């Protein structure tokens, strides 16, 4: 595996495309689908923010890439 210590060798992180975001939102909905029954609360009053979710997804992806680059994926 080629290793680098030059910042120019790494591209700048770009925004996640809409198709990927849509897939991530579907996955989150599946993971949290039974939240109301597990916590025994009424989740119909809970609202989400698409902007906040996108920010969360981007930060997770940036962190994933960071670990891949600097810790060999550990």
Beta strands, then each sheet from edge to edge (+ up, - down):
end
